[in-house]
Amino acid sequence: MARKNRREEIIKAARTLFYAKGYENTSVRDILDEANVSNGTFFHQFESKQALLMAVIDEMGADMAAVVAPVMQEPDLTAVSRYQKLVAADNAYRASESLALNRLGEAVQSDWNMRLLFYLYQKGDEIYCPALTQIIHQGIEEGVFDVALVPETAELWLSNCRHVRTAVYTIWQDRARYDDPYAVITRKLDAAQTAVDRLVGAPLGELLLLDKQAILNEFDTLNLA
């Protein structure tokens, strides 16, 4: 029986090892052994372990796009309800892939991995900016949003979500510094919520920017609590 596509075999092996051991603790030799491929085969497909991680990011991006698409295609939703469904779908995906996303976050946070961090951001922009742009246009038509620069507002909206997630991750990783890390995280989320409401001209509290409990559950799932 012919072997499956070698590239896909290597990516599958890498995902297994990166999630189990972390990117930094996984060597190319580990990946070769897991995928049962030669050194030459690996470097024929990927110029480096970093390039392989970019391919893993591509696959996860495709998974996330598959989560977003049904929400954006569902008929008869208002702009606000569509956004709430988008948040719920994103939270459900993150809950199911919490370990993988945590490992990915660890891999791209190092200073020398800034190229990967920006690549991850680019993938997120490709998936979520069009969705938010569509939601904003719909909200304007329905009279619930007041926005002049729609694509730019979508970018700021996404940047706000990204910033607060990074802030929460940073606080939680260094939570021993805080008397009540949950309270600090809650304030960050409340401030980000207010910023987005004002950004699109929606009534305060009408949009659920990020589900506080869902975010905290991501860390509980990873036994970080």
GROMACS elastic network, one bead per residue, 0.5 to 0.9 nm:
[ bonds ]
;  ai    aj funct       b0    kb
    3     6     6  0.74735   500
    4     7     6  0.85911   500
    4     8     6  0.74318   500
    4     9     6  0.68676   500
    5     8     6  0.54138   500
    5     9     6  0.63213   500
    5    10     6  0.88476   500
    6    10     6  0.62296   500
    6    11     6  0.86566   500
    6    35     6  0.84798   500
    6    37     6  0.78982   500
    6    41     6  0.78072   500
    6    42     6  0.84456   500
    6    45     6  0.81202   500
    7    10     6  0.52297   500
    7    11     6  0.62735   500
    7    12     6  0.86423   500
    7    41     6  0.87972   500
    7    42     6  0.80349   500
    7    45     6  0.61630   500
    7    46     6  0.84651   500
    8    11     6  0.50516   500
    8    12     6  0.60341   500
    8    13     6  0.85099   500
    9    12     6  0.51733   500
    9    13     6  0.61792   500
    9    14     6  0.85734   500
    9    35     6  0.58856   500
    9    36     6  0.86862   500
    9    37     6  0.87082   500
   10    13     6  0.50939   500
   10    14     6  0.60630   500
   10    15     6  0.86220   500
   10    31     6  0.70029   500
   10    32     6  0.76471   500
   10    34     6  0.81897   500
   10    35     6  0.55029   500
   10    36     6  0.86227   500
   10    37     6  0.79154   500
   10    42     6  0.74020   500
   10    45     6  0.87496   500
   10    52     6  0.83540   500
   11    14     6  0.50004   500
   11    15     6  0.61477   500
   11    16     6  0.86252   500
   11    31     6  0.89409   500
   11    35     6  0.85827   500
   11    52     6  0.69593   500
   11    53     6  0.83256   500
   11    55     6  0.71230   500
   11    56     6  0.63605   500
   11    59     6  0.88280   500
   12    15     6  0.52106   500
   12    16     6  0.63233   500
   12    17     6  0.87603   500
   12    35     6  0.78593   500
   12    56     6  0.84221   500
   13    16     6  0.51604   500
   13    17     6  0.62451   500
   13    18     6  0.84870   500
   13    30     6  0.89851   500
   13    31     6  0.60804   500
   13    32     6  0.83434   500
   13    33     6  0.88952   500
   13    34     6  0.56724   500
   13    35     6  0.53903   500
   14    17     6  0.51379   500
   14    18     6  0.57422   500
   14    19     6  0.82714   500
   14    23     6  0.86977   500
   14    26     6  0.83635   500
   14    30     6  0.87283   500
   14    31     6  0.59158   500
   14    34     6  0.81102   500
   14    35     6  0.82209   500
   14    52     6  0.77061   500
   14    53     6  0.78559   500
   14    56     6  0.77486   500
   15    18     6  0.51895   500
   15    19     6  0.59760   500
   15    20     6  0.83869   500
   15    53     6  0.85220   500
   15    56     6  0.67468   500
   15   100     6  0.81141   500
   16    19     6  0.55075   500
   16    20     6  0.61849   500
   16    21     6  0.85623   500
   16    34     6  0.87443   500
   17    20     6  0.50226   500
   17    21     6  0.56799   500
   17    22     6  0.69699   500
   17    23     6  0.77287   500
   17    25     6  0.88633   500
   17    26     6  0.65072   500
   17    30     6  0.78753   500
   17    31     6  0.72996   500
   17    34     6  0.81283   500
   18    21     6  0.54487   500
   18    24     6  0.81464   500
   18    25     6  0.79425   500
   18    26     6  0.64274   500
   18    53     6  0.88319   500
   18   100     6  0.79358   500
   18   103     6  0.68474   500
   18   104     6  0.80741   500
   19    22     6  0.56039   500
   19    23     6  0.76854   500
   19    99     6  0.65816   500
   19   100     6  0.53000   500
   19   101     6  0.85684   500
   19   102     6  0.84835   500
   19   103     6  0.58752   500
   19   104     6  0.80971   500
   20    99     6  0.86271   500
   20   100     6  0.86640   500
   20   103     6  0.85640   500
   21    24     6  0.80138   500
   21    25     6  0.57913   500
   21    26     6  0.63375   500
   21   103     6  0.85313   500
   22    25     6  0.54469   500
   22    26     6  0.63831   500
   22   103     6  0.56782   500
   22   104     6  0.81327   500
   22   106     6  0.77990   500
   22   107     6  0.74972   500
   23    26     6  0.53532   500
   23    27     6  0.81791   500
   23    49     6  0.89968   500
   23    53     6  0.82377   500
   23   103     6  0.70561   500
   23   104     6  0.77068   500
   23   106     6  0.78832   500
   23   107     6  0.57511   500
   24    27     6  0.76263   500
   24   106     6  0.87940   500
   24   107     6  0.69885   500
   26    29     6  0.81869   500
   26    30     6  0.61659   500
   26    31     6  0.73813   500
   27    30     6  0.50769   500
   27    31     6  0.65718   500
   27    32     6  0.87735   500
   27    49     6  0.81098   500
   28    31     6  0.50647   500
   28    32     6  0.62015   500
   28    33     6  0.86898   500
   28    39     6  0.84138   500
   28    42     6  0.85389   500
   28    48     6  0.85758   500
   28    49     6  0.66404   500
   29    33     6  0.62032   500
   29    34     6  0.85725   500
   29    39     6  0.80106   500
   30    33     6  0.52641   500
   30    34     6  0.61689   500
   30    35     6  0.86171   500
   31    34     6  0.50650   500
   31    35     6  0.59849   500
   31    36     6  0.80790   500
   31    37     6  0.84222   500
   31    42     6  0.88128   500
   32    35     6  0.52992   500
   32    36     6  0.55557   500
   32    37     6  0.52033   500
   32    38     6  0.62412   500
   32    39     6  0.67459   500
   32    41     6  0.89510   500
   32    42     6  0.72486   500
   33    37     6  0.68637   500
   33    38     6  0.84323   500
   34    37     6  0.81260   500
   35    38     6  0.88882   500
   37    40     6  0.82469   500
   37    41     6  0.62274   500
   37    42     6  0.69136   500
   38    41     6  0.51328   500
   38    42     6  0.63818   500
   38    43     6  0.88627   500
   39    42     6  0.51906   500
   39    43     6  0.64013   500
   39    44     6  0.85753   500
   40    43     6  0.53334   500
   40    44     6  0.60137   500
   40    45     6  0.87669   500
   41    44     6  0.50752   500
   41    45     6  0.65454   500
   41    46     6  0.87472   500
   42    45     6  0.54098   500
   42    46     6  0.60458   500
   42    47     6  0.81258   500
   42    48     6  0.86935   500
   43    47     6  0.53316   500
   43    48     6  0.70250   500
   44    47     6  0.72356   500
   45    52     6  0.86336   500
   46    49     6  0.72732   500
   46    50     6  0.86217   500
   46    51     6  0.59128   500
   46    52     6  0.59702   500
   46    55     6  0.89844   500
   47    50     6  0.81692   500
   47    51     6  0.62344   500
   47    52     6  0.79728   500
   48    51     6  0.51476   500
   48    52     6  0.64952   500
   48    53     6  0.88441   500
   49    53     6  0.63400   500
   49    54     6  0.87696   500
   50    53     6  0.50369   500
   50    54     6  0.63960   500
   50    55     6  0.88248   500
   50   113     6  0.84869   500
   50   116     6  0.77658   500
   51    54     6  0.50397   500
   51    55     6  0.65133   500
   51    56     6  0.88418   500
   51   116     6  0.89856   500
   52    55     6  0.50471   500
   52    56     6  0.64037   500
   52    57     6  0.87372   500
   53    57     6  0.62212   500
   53    58     6  0.86053   500
   53   104     6  0.86633   500
   53   107     6  0.87603   500
   53   116     6  0.81522   500
   54    58     6  0.62495   500
   54    59     6  0.87822   500
   54   116     6  0.69051   500
   54   119     6  0.75145   500
   54   120     6  0.81282   500
   55    59     6  0.63881   500
   55    60     6  0.87379   500
   56    59     6  0.51251   500
   56    60     6  0.63020   500
   56    61     6  0.85158   500
   57    60     6  0.50843   500
   57    61     6  0.59770   500
   57    62     6  0.85996   500
   57   104     6  0.81199   500
   57   116     6  0.89426   500
   57   119     6  0.83092   500
   57   120     6  0.67054   500
   57   123     6  0.78969   500
   58    62     6  0.62901   500
   58    63     6  0.87365   500
   58   120     6  0.85893   500
   58   123     6  0.73996   500
   59    62     6  0.50738   500
   59    63     6  0.63611   500
   59    64     6  0.87571   500
   60    64     6  0.62254   500
   60    65     6  0.85723   500
   61    64     6  0.50562   500
   61    65     6  0.61042   500
   61    66     6  0.86124   500
   61   120     6  0.85720   500
   61   123     6  0.61984   500
   61   124     6  0.72378   500
   61   126     6  0.89337   500
   61   127     6  0.76266   500
   62    65     6  0.50095   500
   62    66     6  0.62503   500
   62    67     6  0.87724   500
   62   127     6  0.87818   500
   63    66     6  0.52071   500
   63    67     6  0.65855   500
   63    68     6  0.89958   500
   63    93     6  0.88691   500
   64    67     6  0.50363   500
   64    68     6  0.63420   500
   64    69     6  0.87429   500
   64    90     6  0.77814   500
   64    93     6  0.75193   500
   64   124     6  0.87534   500
   64   127     6  0.76224   500
   65    68     6  0.50666   500
   65    69     6  0.60319   500
   65   126     6  0.89860   500
   65   127     6  0.58569   500
   65   128     6  0.83757   500
   66    69     6  0.54487   500
   66    70     6  0.73181   500
   67    70     6  0.66211   500
   67    71     6  0.75934   500
   67    86     6  0.85435   500
   67    89     6  0.65157   500
   67    90     6  0.72012   500
   67    93     6  0.74030   500
   68    71     6  0.56044   500
   68    72     6  0.64669   500
   68    73     6  0.88867   500
   68    86     6  0.65696   500
   68    89     6  0.71996   500
   68    90     6  0.75455   500
   68   127     6  0.76923   500
   68   128     6  0.79674   500
   68   131     6  0.78496   500
   69    72     6  0.52322   500
   69    73     6  0.61789   500
   69    74     6  0.86674   500
   69   131     6  0.85551   500
   70    73     6  0.50892   500
   70    74     6  0.60260   500
   71    74     6  0.53233   500
   71    75     6  0.88045   500
   71    82     6  0.67318   500
   71    83     6  0.85611   500
   71    85     6  0.66119   500
   71    86     6  0.61553   500
   71    89     6  0.79970   500
   72    75     6  0.83011   500
   72    82     6  0.71875   500
   72    83     6  0.89167   500
   72    86     6  0.79309   500
   72   131     6  0.67057   500
   72   134     6  0.81865   500
   72   135     6  0.84323   500
   74    77     6  0.69447   500
   74    82     6  0.82878   500
   77    80     6  0.80257   500
   77    81     6  0.59471   500
   77    82     6  0.56089   500
   78    81     6  0.51991   500
   78    82     6  0.59206   500
   78    83     6  0.84905   500
   78   135     6  0.86077   500
   78   138     6  0.75587   500
   78   139     6  0.74941   500
   78   142     6  0.78615   500
   79    82     6  0.51273   500
   79    83     6  0.62049   500
   79    84     6  0.86734   500
   79   134     6  0.85719   500
   79   135     6  0.52421   500
   79   136     6  0.70996   500
   79   137     6  0.83808   500
   79   138     6  0.55550   500
   79   140     6  0.87269   500
   79   142     6  0.77340   500
   79   144     6  0.82338   500
   80    83     6  0.51565   500
   80    84     6  0.62130   500
   80    85     6  0.86713   500
   80   135     6  0.77842   500
   80   139     6  0.72412   500
   80   144     6  0.83541   500
   80   206     6  0.78220   500
   80   207     6  0.66224   500
   80   208     6  0.89164   500
   81    85     6  0.61439   500
   81    86     6  0.84996   500
   81   207     6  0.88381   500
   82    85     6  0.51194   500
   82    86     6  0.61504   500
   82    87     6  0.87200   500
   82   135     6  0.72029   500
   83    87     6  0.62346   500
   83    88     6  0.85938   500
   83   131     6  0.88539   500
   83   132     6  0.78756   500
   83   135     6  0.68500   500
   83   207     6  0.77201   500
   83   208     6  0.81259   500
   83   209     6  0.87907   500
   84    87     6  0.51154   500
   84    88     6  0.61900   500
   84    89     6  0.86175   500
   84   207     6  0.72111   500
   84   208     6  0.64013   500
   84   209     6  0.83010   500
   85    89     6  0.60357   500
   85    90     6  0.84396   500
   86    89     6  0.51508   500
   86    90     6  0.60785   500
   86    91     6  0.85132   500
   86   131     6  0.88367   500
   87    90     6  0.50699   500
   87    91     6  0.60310   500
   87    92     6  0.85541   500
   87   208     6  0.75967   500
   87   209     6  0.74224   500
   87   210     6  0.68199   500
   87   211     6  0.77480   500
   88    91     6  0.50779   500
   88    92     6  0.61413   500
   88    93     6  0.86220   500
   88   210     6  0.89737   500
   88   211     6  0.82040   500
   89    92     6  0.50990   500
   89    93     6  0.61985   500
   89    94     6  0.85983   500
   90    93     6  0.51241   500
   90    94     6  0.61229   500
   90    95     6  0.85550   500
   91    94     6  0.50562   500
   91    95     6  0.60568   500
   91    96     6  0.86251   500
   91   210     6  0.84093   500
   91   211     6  0.76763   500
   91   214     6  0.63655   500
   91   215     6  0.78062   500
   92    95     6  0.50994   500
   92    96     6  0.62740   500
   92    97     6  0.86432   500
   92   214     6  0.84424   500
   93    96     6  0.51895   500
   93    97     6  0.61361   500
   93    98     6  0.81826   500
   94    97     6  0.50473   500
   94    98     6  0.53003   500
   94    99     6  0.88934   500
   94   100     6  0.89508   500
   94   101     6  0.72593   500
   94   214     6  0.87526   500
   94   215     6  0.87724   500
   94   218     6  0.73615   500
   95    98     6  0.51126   500
   95    99     6  0.86608   500
   95   214     6  0.76137   500
   95   215     6  0.86394   500
   95   217     6  0.76014   500
   95   218     6  0.60127   500
   95   221     6  0.79430   500
   96    99     6  0.83305   500
   97   100     6  0.53393   500
   97   101     6  0.60770   500
   97   102     6  0.85286   500
   98   101     6  0.52025   500
   98   102     6  0.60332   500
   98   103     6  0.86145   500
   98   218     6  0.58209   500
   98   219     6  0.80313   500
   98   221     6  0.71246   500
   98   222     6  0.72114   500
   99   102     6  0.50720   500
   99   103     6  0.61803   500
   99   104     6  0.85461   500
   99   218     6  0.84227   500
   99   221     6  0.79505   500
   99   222     6  0.64301   500
  100   103     6  0.51918   500
  100   104     6  0.61505   500
  100   105     6  0.85825   500
  101   105     6  0.60392   500
  101   106     6  0.85920   500
  102   106     6  0.62316   500
  102   107     6  0.86746   500
  102   218     6  0.87457   500
  102   219     6  0.88106   500
  102   222     6  0.82593   500
  103   106     6  0.50845   500
  103   107     6  0.62642   500
  103   108     6  0.88923   500
  104   107     6  0.50896   500
  104   108     6  0.64268   500
  104   109     6  0.87067   500
  105   108     6  0.54467   500
  105   109     6  0.61343   500
  105   117     6  0.84464   500
  106   109     6  0.54708   500
  106   110     6  0.73993   500
  107   110     6  0.66578   500
  107   113     6  0.73361   500
  107   116     6  0.82349   500
  107   117     6  0.85314   500
  108   111     6  0.81342   500
  108   112     6  0.85653   500
  108   113     6  0.53440   500
  108   114     6  0.65710   500
  108   115     6  0.81237   500
  108   116     6  0.55490   500
  108   118     6  0.86307   500
  108   120     6  0.80989   500
  109   112     6  0.84737   500
  109   113     6  0.66364   500
  109   114     6  0.71888   500
  109   116     6  0.86084   500
  109   117     6  0.67443   500
  110   113     6  0.52120   500
  110   114     6  0.69402   500
  110   117     6  0.87301   500
  111   114     6  0.56837   500
  112   115     6  0.77833   500
  112   116     6  0.89692   500
  113   116     6  0.53612   500
  113   117     6  0.64782   500
  113   118     6  0.89661   500
  114   118     6  0.62412   500
  114   119     6  0.84590   500
  115   118     6  0.53804   500
  115   119     6  0.61832   500
  115   120     6  0.86908   500
  116   120     6  0.60802   500
  116   121     6  0.85754   500
  117   120     6  0.51200   500
  117   121     6  0.63179   500
  117   122     6  0.86764   500
  118   122     6  0.60885   500
  118   123     6  0.86554   500
  119   123     6  0.63308   500
  119   124     6  0.87151   500
  120   123     6  0.51977   500
  120   124     6  0.63727   500
  120   125     6  0.87257   500
  121   124     6  0.50503   500
  121   125     6  0.61528   500
  121   126     6  0.86769   500
  121   162     6  0.86064   500
  122   125     6  0.50261   500
  122   126     6  0.62359   500
  122   127     6  0.88165   500
  123   126     6  0.51477   500
  123   127     6  0.65124   500
  123   128     6  0.87250   500
  124   127     6  0.52946   500
  124   128     6  0.59293   500
  124   129     6  0.78076   500
  124   158     6  0.86532   500
  125   128     6  0.53654   500
  125   129     6  0.51412   500
  125   130     6  0.79354   500
  125   155     6  0.76667   500
  125   158     6  0.76467   500
  126   129     6  0.61682   500
  126   130     6  0.70201   500
  127   130     6  0.65393   500
  127   131     6  0.70124   500
  128   131     6  0.50460   500
  128   132     6  0.60748   500
  128   133     6  0.84416   500
  128   154     6  0.85296   500
  128   155     6  0.88877   500
  128   158     6  0.73062   500
  129   132     6  0.51729   500
  129   133     6  0.59683   500
  129   134     6  0.85549   500
  129   151     6  0.75745   500
  129   154     6  0.57260   500
  129   155     6  0.61132   500
  129   157     6  0.86537   500
  129   158     6  0.69549   500
  130   134     6  0.61584   500
  130   135     6  0.86327   500
  130   151     6  0.81549   500
  130   154     6  0.79381   500
  131   134     6  0.51995   500
  131   135     6  0.62977   500
  131   136     6  0.87231   500
  131   154     6  0.85701   500
  132   136     6  0.60636   500
  132   137     6  0.85777   500
  132   151     6  0.84154   500
  132   153     6  0.87794   500
  132   154     6  0.54439   500
  132   155     6  0.83415   500
  132   157     6  0.79701   500
  132   158     6  0.80287   500
  133   136     6  0.51517   500
  133   137     6  0.62319   500
  133   138     6  0.86111   500
  133   150     6  0.62804   500
  133   151     6  0.57651   500
  133   152     6  0.87876   500
  133   153     6  0.79663   500
  133   154     6  0.54389   500
  133   155     6  0.85471   500
  134   137     6  0.52450   500
  134   138     6  0.62257   500
  134   139     6  0.86135   500
  135   138     6  0.50946   500
  135   139     6  0.60725   500
  135   140     6  0.86496   500
  136   140     6  0.61593   500
  136   141     6  0.86384   500
  136   145     6  0.69178   500
  136   146     6  0.88214   500
  136   147     6  0.77064   500
  136   150     6  0.67455   500
  136   151     6  0.87936   500
  136   153     6  0.84667   500
  136   154     6  0.75312   500
  136   200     6  0.77244   500
  137   140     6  0.51618   500
  137   141     6  0.63454   500
  137   142     6  0.87078   500
  137   145     6  0.84404   500
  137   147     6  0.86215   500
  137   150     6  0.71892   500
  138   141     6  0.51140   500
  138   142     6  0.62149   500
  138   143     6  0.86089   500
  138   144     6  0.88701   500
  138   145     6  0.85781   500
  139   142     6  0.50019   500
  139   143     6  0.60689   500
  139   144     6  0.52663   500
  139   145     6  0.50645   500
  139   146     6  0.81275   500
  140   144     6  0.60701   500
  140   146     6  0.61268   500
  140   147     6  0.70452   500
  141   144     6  0.78538   500
  141   145     6  0.82017   500
  142   145     6  0.77024   500
  143   146     6  0.73763   500
  144   200     6  0.87349   500
  144   201     6  0.76470   500
  144   202     6  0.61895   500
  144   203     6  0.83281   500
  145   200     6  0.53981   500
  145   201     6  0.52152   500
  145   202     6  0.54589   500
  145   203     6  0.88793   500
  146   199     6  0.85613   500
  146   200     6  0.56806   500
  146   202     6  0.73559   500
  147   150     6  0.61873   500
  147   153     6  0.75256   500
  147   199     6  0.77759   500
  147   200     6  0.55988   500
  147   201     6  0.69210   500
  148   153     6  0.83790   500
  149   152     6  0.56465   500
  149   153     6  0.59841   500
  149   154     6  0.87210   500
  150   153     6  0.50674   500
  150   154     6  0.62211   500
  150   155     6  0.87464   500
  151   154     6  0.50732   500
  151   155     6  0.63643   500
  151   156     6  0.88014   500
  152   155     6  0.50769   500
  152   156     6  0.63221   500
  152   157     6  0.85998   500
  153   156     6  0.50481   500
  153   157     6  0.60215   500
  153   158     6  0.85829   500
  153   199     6  0.71692   500
  153   200     6  0.74545   500
  154   158     6  0.62150   500
  154   159     6  0.85163   500
  155   158     6  0.52131   500
  155   159     6  0.60582   500
  155   160     6  0.86015   500
  156   160     6  0.60638   500
  156   161     6  0.86605   500
  156   196     6  0.85244   500
  156   199     6  0.83215   500
  157   160     6  0.52211   500
  157   161     6  0.65133   500
  157   162     6  0.87833   500
  157   195     6  0.87517   500
  157   196     6  0.62113   500
  157   199     6  0.76246   500
  157   200     6  0.86765   500
  158   161     6  0.51051   500
  158   162     6  0.61599   500
  158   163     6  0.85413   500
  159   163     6  0.59526   500
  159   164     6  0.85660   500
  160   163     6  0.50921   500
  160   164     6  0.62031   500
  160   165     6  0.85958   500
  160   192     6  0.65629   500
  160   193     6  0.89054   500
  160   195     6  0.80538   500
  160   196     6  0.75116   500
  161   164     6  0.54033   500
  161   165     6  0.62478   500
  161   166     6  0.86842   500
  161   192     6  0.74899   500
  161   193     6  0.89975   500
  161   196     6  0.89432   500
  161   209     6  0.72865   500
  161   210     6  0.74290   500
  162   165     6  0.52390   500
  162   166     6  0.62230   500
  162   167     6  0.86171   500
  163   166     6  0.51586   500
  163   167     6  0.61105   500
  163   168     6  0.86151   500
  163   192     6  0.88065   500
  164   168     6  0.60440   500
  164   169     6  0.84848   500
  164   185     6  0.88760   500
  164   188     6  0.67216   500
  164   189     6  0.66785   500
  164   192     6  0.67732   500
  165   168     6  0.51047   500
  165   169     6  0.61276   500
  165   170     6  0.85828   500
  165   189     6  0.87514   500
  165   210     6  0.89016   500
  165   215     6  0.82040   500
  166   169     6  0.50609   500
  166   170     6  0.61330   500
  166   171     6  0.86152   500
  167   170     6  0.50970   500
  167   171     6  0.61331   500
  167   172     6  0.85343   500
  167   185     6  0.81327   500
  167   188     6  0.78046   500
  168   171     6  0.51316   500
  168   172     6  0.60456   500
  168   173     6  0.85139   500
  168   184     6  0.86619   500
  168   185     6  0.58559   500
  168   188     6  0.76576   500
  168   189     6  0.84462   500
  168   215     6  0.84412   500
  168   216     6  0.88562   500
  169   172     6  0.52115   500
  169   173     6  0.61083   500
  169   174     6  0.86812   500
  169   219     6  0.86489   500
  170   173     6  0.52340   500
  170   174     6  0.63601   500
  170   175     6  0.83175   500
  171   174     6  0.52418   500
  171   175     6  0.55204   500
  171   176     6  0.89916   500
  171   177     6  0.85405   500
  171   178     6  0.83587   500
  171   181     6  0.69762   500
  171   184     6  0.80106   500
  171   185     6  0.73373   500
  172   176     6  0.83874   500
  172   181     6  0.68752   500
  172   182     6  0.85709   500
  172   185     6  0.82924   500
  172   219     6  0.80739   500
  172   224     6  0.81831   500
  172   225     6  0.86406   500
  173   176     6  0.83445   500
  173   224     6  0.82865   500
  174   177     6  0.61296   500
  174   178     6  0.80458   500
  174   181     6  0.89881   500
  175   178     6  0.55063   500
  175   179     6  0.82281   500
  175   180     6  0.81120   500
  175   181     6  0.56949   500
  175   182     6  0.89481   500
  176   179     6  0.74956   500
  176   180     6  0.89517   500
  176   181     6  0.80776   500
  177   180     6  0.89474   500
  177   181     6  0.82599   500
  178   181     6  0.53440   500
  178   182     6  0.89950   500
  178   184     6  0.79555   500
  179   183     6  0.88267   500
  180   183     6  0.54396   500
  180   184     6  0.66590   500
  180   185     6  0.88981   500
  181   184     6  0.50590   500
  181   185     6  0.61263   500
  181   186     6  0.85149   500
  182   185     6  0.51260   500
  182   186     6  0.60795   500
  182   187     6  0.87006   500
  182   216     6  0.82330   500
  183   186     6  0.50248   500
  183   187     6  0.62869   500
  183   188     6  0.87205   500
  184   187     6  0.52550   500
  184   188     6  0.63856   500
  184   189     6  0.87853   500
  185   188     6  0.50816   500
  185   189     6  0.62401   500
  185   190     6  0.86122   500
  185   212     6  0.83625   500
  185   216     6  0.88727   500
  186   189     6  0.51020   500
  186   190     6  0.60798   500
  186   191     6  0.85867   500
  186   212     6  0.69571   500
  187   190     6  0.50252   500
  187   191     6  0.61035   500
  187   192     6  0.85627   500
  188   191     6  0.52325   500
  188   192     6  0.62286   500
  188   193     6  0.85824   500
  189   192     6  0.50974   500
  189   193     6  0.60419   500
  189   194     6  0.86755   500
  189   209     6  0.81816   500
  189   210     6  0.72825   500
  189   211     6  0.86478   500
  189   212     6  0.70572   500
  190   193     6  0.50026   500
  190   194     6  0.62968   500
  190   195     6  0.86783   500
  191   194     6  0.52262   500
  191   195     6  0.62643   500
  191   196     6  0.88786   500
  192   195     6  0.50298   500
  192   196     6  0.63739   500
  192   197     6  0.87082   500
  192   209     6  0.75712   500
  192   210     6  0.88001   500
  193   196     6  0.54123   500
  193   197     6  0.63026   500
  193   198     6  0.87486   500
  193   204     6  0.81837   500
  193   205     6  0.71894   500
  193   207     6  0.76474   500
  193   208     6  0.71745   500
  193   209     6  0.54941   500
  193   210     6  0.76657   500
  194   197     6  0.51440   500
  194   198     6  0.62359   500
  194   199     6  0.84801   500
  194   204     6  0.63793   500
  194   205     6  0.71922   500
  194   209     6  0.89372   500
  195   198     6  0.53154   500
  195   199     6  0.60220   500
  195   200     6  0.89431   500
  196   200     6  0.64016   500
  196   201     6  0.83183   500
  196   202     6  0.83214   500
  196   204     6  0.89293   500
  196   207     6  0.81242   500
  196   209     6  0.73374   500
  197   200     6  0.56943   500
  197   201     6  0.59056   500
  197   202     6  0.50037   500
  197   203     6  0.64540   500
  197   204     6  0.55395   500
  197   205     6  0.69739   500
  197   206     6  0.74316   500
  197   207     6  0.66944   500
  197   209     6  0.85900   500
  198   202     6  0.63254   500
  198   203     6  0.78584   500
  198   204     6  0.73366   500
  199   202     6  0.78581   500
  201   204     6  0.85720   500
  202   205     6  0.81976   500
  202   206     6  0.67196   500
  202   207     6  0.75485   500
  203   206     6  0.55832   500
  203   207     6  0.81021   500
  204   207     6  0.76239   500
  205   208     6  0.69198   500
  205   209     6  0.88894   500
  207   210     6  0.89464   500
  208   211     6  0.67390   500
  210   213     6  0.89181   500
  210   214     6  0.80130   500
  210   215     6  0.76077   500
  211   214     6  0.52280   500
  211   215     6  0.63041   500
  211   216     6  0.88021   500
  212   215     6  0.52947   500
  212   216     6  0.63470   500
  212   217     6  0.85873   500
  213   216     6  0.50853   500
  213   217     6  0.59404   500
  213   218     6  0.86651   500
  214   218     6  0.64673   500
  215   218     6  0.52671   500
  215   219     6  0.72063   500
  216   219     6  0.54457   500
  216   220     6  0.64304   500
  216   221     6  0.87582   500
  216   225     6  0.88190   500
  217   221     6  0.59433   500
  217   222     6  0.85358   500
  218   221     6  0.52778   500
  218   222     6  0.66286   500
  219   222     6  0.50746   500
  219   223     6  0.64700   500
  219   224     6  0.53982   500
  219   225     6  0.65034   500
  220   224     6  0.56294   500
  220   225     6  0.52453   500
  221   224     6  0.75345   500
  221   225     6  0.85293   500
  222   225     6  0.80044   500
